[in-house]
């Protein structure tokens, strides 16, 4: 005879993968070292963001132990400049 029974099993979970659809409503604000506004951006997800986002998705892999974004690669100044210029074009 087979019966249904629930069992609790411990699982070692290490990452949270976020796939957030933002359409063309992505917004980012840049702050200087004193916390003052230094620029901003509103448009599609910038190209330097991680994952195959096609401009519409924010894809972040979060380490649950540290809270750090694991798939983030440090942008270069040209990436930030290009992002701001693209927002200014709108």
C-alpha distances in whole Angstrom, upper triangle without the diagonal:
4,7,10,13,16,18,22,23,27,29,32,34,37,39,39,40,42,42,45,46,50,51,55,55,55,57,59,62,63,65,68,68,69,66,69,68,69,67,64,62,60,59,56,54,57,57,56,53,50,48,48,49,51,53,50,48,48,46,46,43,43,43,41,43,46,46,48,48,47,48,51,54,58,60,63,66,66,63,64,67,66,63,66,68,65,65,69,69,67
4,7,10,13,15,19,20,24,25,29,30,34,35,35,36,38,38,41,42,46,48,51,51,51,54,55,58,60,61,64,64,65,63,65,64,65,63,60,58,57,55,52,51,53,53,53,49,46,44,44,45,47,49,47,44,44,42,42,40,40,39,37,39,43,43,45,44,43,44,47,51,54,56,60,62,63,59,60,63,62,59,62,64,62,61,65,65,63
4,6,10,13,16,18,22,24,28,29,32,33,33,34,36,37,39,41,44,46,50,49,49,52,53,56,58,59,62,62,63,60,63,62,63,61,58,57,55,54,51,49,52,52,52,48,45,43,44,44,46,48,45,43,43,40,40,38,38,38,35,37,41,41,43,43,42,43,46,49,53,55,58,61,61,58,58,62,60,58,60,63,60,60,63,64,62
4,7,10,13,16,19,21,25,26,29,30,30,31,32,33,35,37,41,43,46,46,46,48,49,52,54,55,58,58,59,57,59,58,59,58,55,53,51,50,48,46,48,48,48,45,42,40,40,41,43,45,42,39,39,37,37,35,35,34,32,34,38,37,39,39,39,40,43,46,49,51,55,58,58,54,55,58,57,54,57,59,57,56,60,60,58
4,7,10,13,16,18,22,23,27,28,28,30,31,33,35,37,40,42,46,45,45,47,48,51,53,54,56,56,57,55,57,56,58,56,54,52,50,50,47,45,48,48,47,44,41,39,40,40,43,44,42,39,38,36,35,33,33,32,30,32,35,35,37,37,37,38,41,45,48,50,54,56,57,53,54,57,56,53,56,59,56,55,59,60,58
4,7,10,13,15,19,20,24,25,25,26,28,30,32,34,37,40,43,42,42,44,45,47,49,50,53,53,54,51,53,53,54,53,50,49,47,47,44,42,45,45,44,41,38,36,37,38,40,42,39,36,35,33,32,30,29,29,26,28,31,31,34,34,34,35,38,42,44,47,50,53,54,50,50,54,53,50,53,55,53,52,56,57,55
4,6,10,12,16,18,21,23,23,25,28,30,32,34,38,40,44,43,42,44,44,46,48,49,52,51,52,50,52,52,53,52,50,48,47,47,44,42,44,44,43,40,37,36,37,37,40,42,39,36,35,32,31,29,28,27,24,25,29,29,32,32,32,34,37,40,43,45,49,52,53,49,49,53,52,50,52,55,53,52,56,57,55
4,7,10,13,15,18,20,21,23,25,28,30,33,36,38,42,41,39,41,41,43,45,46,48,48,49,46,49,49,50,49,47,46,45,44,42,39,42,42,41,37,35,33,35,35,39,40,37,34,33,30,29,26,25,24,21,22,26,26,28,29,29,31,34,37,40,42,46,49,50,46,47,50,50,47,49,52,50,50,53,54,53
4,6,10,12,16,18,19,21,24,26,29,32,35,38,41,40,39,40,40,42,44,45,47,46,48,45,48,48,49,48,46,45,44,43,41,38,40,40,39,35,33,31,33,34,37,38,36,33,31,29,27,24,23,21,19,20,24,24,26,27,26,28,31,35,37,40,44,47,48,44,45,49,48,45,48,51,49,48,52,53,52
4,7,9,13,15,17,20,22,25,28,31,34,37,40,39,37,38,38,40,41,42,44,43,45,42,45,45,46,46,44,43,42,42,39,36,38,38,37,33,30,30,32,33,36,37,35,31,30,27,25,22,20,18,16,16,20,21,23,24,24,26,29,32,35,37,41,44,45,42,42,46,46,43,46,49,47,46,50,51,50
4,6,9,12,14,16,19,22,25,28,31,34,37,36,34,36,35,37,38,39,41,41,42,40,43,43,43,43,41,40,39,39,36,33,35,35,33,30,27,26,28,29,33,34,32,28,26,24,21,18,17,15,13,14,18,19,20,21,20,22,25,29,31,34,38,41,42,39,39,43,42,40,43,45,44,43,47,48,47
4,6,10,12,15,18,21,24,28,30,33,36,35,33,34,33,35,36,37,39,38,40,38,41,41,41,41,39,38,38,37,35,32,33,33,31,28,25,24,27,28,31,32,31,27,25,22,20,16,15,12,11,11,15,16,17,18,17,20,23,26,28,31,35,38,39,36,37,40,40,38,40,43,42,42,45,46,46
4,6,8,11,14,18,20,24,26,29,32,31,29,30,30,32,33,34,36,35,37,35,38,37,38,37,35,34,34,34,31,28,29,29,28,24,21,21,24,24,28,29,27,23,21,18,16,13,11,9,8,9,13,13,15,15,14,17,20,23,26,28,32,35,36,33,33,37,37,34,37,40,38,38,42,43,42
4,7,10,13,17,19,23,25,28,31,30,27,28,27,29,30,31,33,32,34,32,35,35,35,35,33,32,32,32,29,26,27,27,25,22,19,19,22,23,26,27,26,22,20,17,14,10,8,6,5,7,10,10,11,12,11,14,16,19,22,25,28,31,33,30,30,34,34,32,34,37,36,36,39,40,40
4,6,10,13,16,19,21,25,27,26,24,25,24,26,27,28,30,30,32,30,33,32,32,32,29,28,28,28,26,22,23,23,21,18,15,15,18,19,23,23,22,18,16,13,10,6,5,5,5,8,10,9,10,9,9,11,14,17,20,22,26,29,30,27,27,31,31,28,31,34,32,32,36,37,36
4,6,10,12,16,18,21,24,23,21,22,22,24,26,27,29,30,31,29,31,30,31,30,27,26,26,25,23,20,22,22,21,17,15,14,17,17,21,21,19,16,13,11,8,6,5,7,7,10,12,10,10,10,10,11,14,17,20,22,26,28,29,26,26,30,29,27,29,32,30,30,33,35,34
4,7,10,13,16,18,21,21,18,20,20,23,25,26,29,30,32,29,31,30,30,28,26,24,24,23,20,17,19,19,18,14,12,11,13,13,17,18,16,12,10,7,6,4,6,9,10,14,14,12,12,10,10,10,12,16,19,20,24,27,27,24,24,28,27,24,27,30,28,27,31,32,31
4,6,10,12,15,18,17,15,17,18,21,22,24,27,28,30,27,29,27,27,26,23,21,20,20,17,14,17,17,17,13,11,11,13,12,15,15,13,9,7,6,5,6,8,11,12,16,16,13,13,10,12,11,13,16,19,20,24,26,26,22,23,26,25,22,25,27,25,25,28,29,28
4,7,9,12,15,15,13,16,17,21,23,25,28,30,31,28,30,28,28,26,23,20,19,17,15,12,15,16,16,12,11,9,10,9,12,12,10,6,6,5,7,9,11,15,16,19,19,16,16,13,14,13,14,17,20,20,24,26,26,22,22,25,24,21,24,26,23,23,27,27,26
4,6,9,12,12,10,13,15,18,21,23,27,29,30,27,28,25,26,23,20,18,16,15,13,11,14,15,16,13,12,12,12,9,12,11,8,5,5,6,9,11,13,17,18,21,21,17,17,14,16,15,15,18,20,20,24,25,25,21,21,24,23,19,22,24,21,21,24,25,23
4,6,9,9,9,13,15,19,22,25,28,30,31,28,28,26,26,23,20,17,15,13,11,10,14,15,17,14,14,13,12,9,10,9,6,4,6,9,12,15,17,21,21,25,24,21,21,18,19,17,18,20,22,22,25,26,25,22,22,24,22,19,21,23,20,19,23,23,21
4,6,6,6,9,12,16,19,22,25,28,29,25,26,23,23,20,17,14,11,10,8,8,12,14,16,13,14,14,14,10,11,9,5,6,7,10,13,16,18,22,23,26,25,22,21,18,20,18,18,20,21,20,23,24,23,20,19,21,20,16,18,20,17,16,19,20,17
4,5,7,11,14,18,20,24,27,30,31,28,27,24,24,21,17,14,11,9,7,8,12,14,16,14,16,15,14,10,10,7,4,7,9,13,16,19,21,25,26,30,29,25,24,21,23,21,20,22,23,22,24,25,24,20,20,22,19,16,18,19,16,15,18,18,16
4,6,9,12,16,18,22,25,28,29,26,25,22,22,18,15,11,8,5,4,7,10,13,16,14,17,16,15,12,11,7,6,9,11,15,17,21,23,27,28,31,30,27,25,22,24,22,21,22,23,21,23,23,22,18,18,19,17,14,15,16,13,11,15,14,12
4,6,10,13,16,20,23,26,27,23,23,20,20,17,13,10,7,6,7,8,12,15,17,15,17,18,17,14,13,10,8,10,11,15,17,21,22,26,27,30,28,25,24,21,24,22,20,22,23,21,23,23,22,19,18,19,18,14,15,17,14,12,15,15,13
4,7,10,13,17,20,23,24,21,20,17,17,14,11,8,6,5,6,6,9,12,13,12,14,15,15,12,12,9,8,9,9,12,14,18,19,23,24,27,25,22,21,18,21,19,17,19,19,17,20,20,19,16,15,16,15,11,13,15,12,11,14,15,13
4,7,10,13,17,20,21,17,17,14,14,11,8,6,4,7,8,8,10,14,14,13,16,18,18,15,16,12,12,12,11,15,16,19,20,23,25,27,25,22,21,18,21,20,17,19,18,17,19,18,18,15,13,15,15,11,11,14,12,10,13,15,13
4,7,10,13,16,17,14,14,11,11,9,6,5,7,9,10,9,10,13,13,12,15,18,19,16,17,14,14,14,12,15,15,19,19,22,24,26,23,20,19,17,20,18,15,17,16,14,16,15,16,13,11,13,13,10,10,13,12,10,13,16,15
4,7,10,13,14,11,10,7,8,6,4,6,9,12,14,13,13,16,16,15,18,21,22,20,21,17,18,18,16,18,18,21,21,24,25,27,24,21,20,18,21,21,17,18,16,15,16,15,16,14,11,13,14,11,10,14,14,11,13,16,16
4,7,10,11,9,8,6,5,5,6,8,12,14,16,15,14,17,15,15,18,22,23,21,22,19,20,20,17,20,19,22,22,24,26,27,24,21,19,18,21,20,17,17,15,13,14,12,14,13,9,11,13,11,9,13,14,13,14,17,18
4,7,8,5,5,5,5,7,9,12,15,18,20,18,17,20,18,18,21,24,27,24,26,23,24,23,20,22,21,24,23,25,26,27,24,21,20,19,22,22,19,19,16,15,16,14,17,16,12,14,16,14,13,16,18,16,17,21,21
4,5,5,5,6,6,9,12,15,18,21,23,21,20,22,20,20,23,27,29,27,29,26,27,26,23,25,24,26,25,27,28,29,25,23,21,21,24,24,20,20,17,16,16,14,17,17,13,14,18,16,14,18,20,18,19,22,23
4,6,8,10,10,13,15,18,22,24,26,24,22,25,22,22,25,28,31,29,31,28,29,28,25,27,25,26,25,26,28,27,24,22,21,21,24,24,21,21,17,17,17,16,19,19,16,17,21,19,18,21,23,22,23,26,27
4,6,9,10,14,16,19,22,26,27,26,25,27,25,25,27,31,33,32,33,30,31,30,27,29,27,29,27,28,29,29,25,24,23,24,27,27,24,24,21,20,21,19,22,22,18,20,23,22,20,23,25,23,24,27,28
4,7,9,12,13,17,19,23,24,23,22,25,23,22,25,29,31,29,31,27,28,27,24,26,24,26,25,26,27,27,24,22,21,22,25,25,22,22,20,19,20,18,21,21,17,19,22,20,18,21,23,21,22,25,25
4,6,9,12,15,18,21,24,23,22,25,24,23,26,30,32,29,31,27,28,28,25,27,26,28,27,29,30,31,27,25,24,24,27,27,24,24,21,20,21,18,21,20,17,18,20,19,16,19,21,19,19,23,23
4,6,8,12,14,18,20,20,19,22,21,21,24,27,29,27,28,24,25,25,23,25,25,27,27,29,30,31,28,25,24,23,27,26,23,23,20,19,19,17,19,18,14,15,18,15,13,16,18,15,15,19,19
4,7,11,14,17,19,19,17,20,19,20,23,26,28,26,26,23,24,25,22,25,24,27,27,29,31,32,28,26,24,23,26,25,22,21,18,16,16,14,15,15,11,12,14,13,10,13,15,14,14,17,18
4,7,11,14,16,16,15,18,17,18,21,24,25,23,23,20,21,22,20,23,23,26,26,29,31,32,29,26,24,23,26,24,21,21,18,16,16,13,14,14,10,10,12,10,7,10,12,10,10,14,14
4,7,10,13,13,12,16,16,15,19,22,23,20,20,17,18,19,17,20,20,24,24,27,29,31,28,25,23,21,24,23,19,20,18,15,16,14,15,13,10,10,12,9,6,10,10,8,9,12,12
4,7,9,10,9,13,14,13,17,19,20,17,17,13,14,16,15,18,19,22,23,27,28,31,28,25,23,21,23,21,19,19,18,15,16,15,14,12,10,10,10,7,6,9,8,5,8,10,10
4,7,9,10,13,15,14,18,19,19,16,16,12,12,14,14,17,19,23,24,27,29,31,29,26,24,22,24,22,20,21,20,18,19,18,17,15,13,14,13,9,9,11,9,6,9,11,9
4,7,8,11,14,13,16,17,17,13,12,9,9,12,13,16,18,22,24,27,29,32,30,26,25,22,24,22,20,20,20,18,19,19,17,15,14,14,12,9,10,11,8,6,10,10,8
4,6,9,11,11,13,14,13,10,9,5,6,9,10,13,16,20,22,25,27,30,28,25,23,20,22,19,18,18,19,17,19,19,17,14,14,15,13,10,12,13,9,9,13,13,11
4,7,9,7,10,11,11,7,8,4,6,7,7,10,12,16,18,22,24,27,25,22,20,16,18,15,14,15,16,14,16,17,16,12,12,14,12,9,12,14,11,11,15,15,14
4,6,6,9,11,11,9,9,7,9,10,10,12,14,17,19,22,25,27,25,22,20,17,18,15,13,13,13,11,13,13,12,8,9,11,9,6,10,11,9,10,14,14,14
4,6,8,9,9,8,8,7,11,11,11,12,14,17,20,23,25,28,26,23,20,17,17,14,12,12,13,10,12,13,12,8,10,12,9,8,12,13,11,13,16,16,17
4,6,9,10,10,11,10,13,12,11,12,13,15,17,20,23,25,23,21,18,14,15,11,9,8,9,7,9,11,10,7,9,11,10,9,13,14,13,15,18,18,19
4,7,9,8,10,9,11,10,8,8,9,12,14,17,20,22,20,18,15,11,12,9,7,8,9,8,12,14,13,10,11,14,13,11,14,16,15,15,19,20,20
4,7,7,11,11,12,10,8,6,7,9,12,15,18,20,19,17,14,10,10,6,6,7,10,10,14,16,16,13,14,17,16,14,18,20,18,19,23,23,23
4,5,9,10,11,9,8,6,8,10,13,16,19,22,21,18,16,12,12,8,9,11,14,14,17,20,19,16,17,20,18,17,20,22,20,21,24,25,24
4,6,8,9,8,9,8,11,13,17,19,22,25,24,22,20,16,15,12,13,14,17,16,19,21,20,17,19,21,19,17,21,22,19,21,24,24,23
4,5,6,5,6,7,10,13,16,20,22,25,24,21,20,16,16,13,13,15,17,16,19,21,20,16,17,20,17,15,19,20,17,18,22,21,20
4,5,7,9,10,14,17,20,24,26,29,28,25,23,19,20,16,16,17,19,18,20,22,20,16,18,20,17,15,18,19,16,17,20,19,19
4,6,8,11,14,17,20,24,26,29,27,24,22,19,20,17,16,17,18,16,19,20,18,15,16,17,14,12,15,16,13,13,17,16,15
4,7,10,13,17,19,23,25,28,27,24,22,19,20,17,17,19,20,19,22,23,21,18,18,20,18,15,18,19,15,15,19,19,17
4,6,10,13,15,19,21,24,23,20,19,15,17,14,14,17,19,18,21,22,22,18,18,21,19,16,19,20,18,17,21,21,20
4,6,10,12,16,18,21,20,17,15,12,14,12,11,14,16,16,19,20,20,16,17,20,18,15,18,20,18,17,21,22,21
4,7,10,13,16,19,18,15,14,10,11,9,10,12,15,16,19,21,21,18,18,21,20,17,20,23,20,21,24,25,24
4,6,10,12,15,14,11,10,6,8,6,7,11,14,15,19,21,22,18,18,22,21,19,21,24,22,22,26,27,26
4,7,9,12,12,10,8,6,5,6,8,12,15,17,20,23,24,21,21,25,24,22,25,27,26,26,29,31,30
4,6,9,8,6,6,5,6,8,10,13,15,18,22,24,25,22,22,26,26,23,26,29,28,27,31,32,32
4,6,6,5,5,6,6,10,11,15,17,20,23,26,27,25,25,28,29,26,29,32,31,31,34,36,35
4,6,5,8,9,10,13,15,18,20,23,26,29,31,28,28,31,32,29,31,34,33,33,36,38,37
4,6,8,11,11,15,16,19,21,24,27,30,32,29,29,33,33,31,33,36,35,35,38,40,39
4,5,9,10,13,14,17,18,21,24,26,29,26,26,29,30,28,30,33,33,32,35,37,37
4,7,9,12,12,15,16,19,23,25,27,24,24,27,28,25,27,31,30,29,32,34,34
4,6,9,9,12,13,16,19,22,24,21,21,24,25,23,25,28,28,27,30,32,32
4,6,6,9,11,14,17,20,21,18,18,22,22,20,23,26,25,25,28,30,29
4,6,9,11,14,18,21,22,19,20,24,23,22,25,27,26,27,30,31,31
4,6,10,12,16,19,20,17,18,21,21,19,22,25,24,24,28,29,29
4,6,9,12,15,16,13,14,18,18,16,19,22,21,22,25,26,26
4,6,9,13,14,11,13,16,16,15,18,21,20,21,24,25,26
4,7,10,12,10,11,14,15,14,17,19,19,20,23,24,26
4,7,8,6,7,10,11,11,13,15,16,17,19,21,22
4,5,5,7,9,10,11,13,15,16,17,19,21,23
4,5,5,6,9,10,11,12,14,16,17,18,21
4,5,5,6,8,10,10,12,14,15,16,19
4,5,5,6,9,10,11,13,14,15,17
4,5,5,6,9,10,11,12,14,16
4,5,5,6,9,10,11,12,15
4,6,5,6,9,10,11,13
4,6,5,6,9,10,12
4,5,5,6,9,10
4,5,5,6,9
4,5,5,7
4,5,6
4,5
4
